[in-house]
Amino acid sequence: MVRTILAGAFAAALVAAPVQAQDNVRDIVGGIAREYLQQEQDRAAFSQAQNTNTLSAYQSYLRQFPNGMYAAQARDRVERLGGATSRPETPSGADTASLTAQQRLEIQRRLNALGYETNGVDGNFGPGTRRAIALWQRDRNYSQTGALNAAQANEILRGTTSGSRSDSADSARGPAQVEAALNLSRQQRSAVQAGLTRRGFDTRGVDGVFGQGTRNAIAAWQRANDESVTGYLTGAQAERLIAR
């Protein structure tokens, strides 16, 4: 039933959206569908474990969803049933054990600047930060562990925009192709819109969809900064706008 509703919403959005915005609509609806389906799989697996209510059933759930929505409850049941449990392993080479307090603060700042809300910038990687990391990982096709390995921590600290290219490579393609190659997530698009708005260029909404209002704002910002006026972003421009 829900899949049917999602499919209907997707079709309606495509019909209503301008041609240049249809790719963005596909990204948004596809991301919502993937997240919903993952949550449903998590929910179904835990429900099955509850119905069986055995040590092996809860352990099986935890193997599938070590950071799932019901992981804490599953671990509690494992312990009550006499089994041993532990937190999921942290990827080697990074995360809180090897990051300095300043690096943890900077990672939280950069995640927030990219549109991934950590629910605070305090150097403590609590549930809000873990959720933000997992979403950041999802948008880059990494395993959604909620914990950073060394390469991922360095990527965030360097502030590299996913999919960015060199100026020489960009010059061989059209502006729309250059922006499309960035694979900006909905959160990143929203962060770009917020950055434009902060700088006085009205995007007519901060919704993660690059419609005509956002295109006009990008063009106006480019003109004010002596950039080529295309209405489409390069990797360097996206980074500048996302930065606070």
Stockholm file with secondary structure:
# STOCKHOLM 1.0

chainA/1-244         MVRTILAGAFAAALVAAPVQAQDNVRDIVGGIAREYLQQEQDRAAFSQAQNTNTLSAYQSYLRQFPNGMYAAQARDRVERLGGATSRPETPSGADTASLTAQQRLEIQRRLNALGYETNGVDGNFGPGTRRAIALWQRDRNYSQTGALNAAQANEILRGTTSGSRSDSADSARGPAQVEAALNLSRQQRSAVQAGLTRRGFDTRGVDGVFGQGTRNAIAAWQRANDESVTGYLTGAQAERLIAR
#=GR chainA/1-244 SS CHHHHHHHHHHHHHHHSCGGGHHHHHHHHHHHHHHHHHHHHHHHHHHHHHHHCCHHHHHHHHHHCTTCTTHHHHHHHHHHTTCCCCCCCCCTTCSTTTSCHHHHHHHHHHHHHTTCCCSCCSSCCCHHHHHHHHHHHHTTTCCCCSSCCHHHHHHHHHTCCTTCCCHHHHTTSCHHHHHHHTCCCHHHHHHHHHHHHHTTCCCSCCSSCCCHHHHHHHHHHHHHTTCCCCSSCCHHHHHHHHCC
#=GC SS_cons         CHHHHHHHHHHHHHHHSCGGGHHHHHHHHHHHHHHHHHHHHHHHHHHHHHHHCCHHHHHHHHHHCTTCTTHHHHHHHHHHTTCCCCCCCCCTTCSTTTSCHHHHHHHHHHHHHTTCCCSCCSSCCCHHHHHHHHHHHHTTTCCCCSSCCHHHHHHHHHTCCTTCCCHHHHTTSCHHHHHHHTCCCHHHHHHHHHHHHHTTCCCSCCSSCCCHHHHHHHHHHHHHTTCCCCSSCCHHHHHHHHCC
//
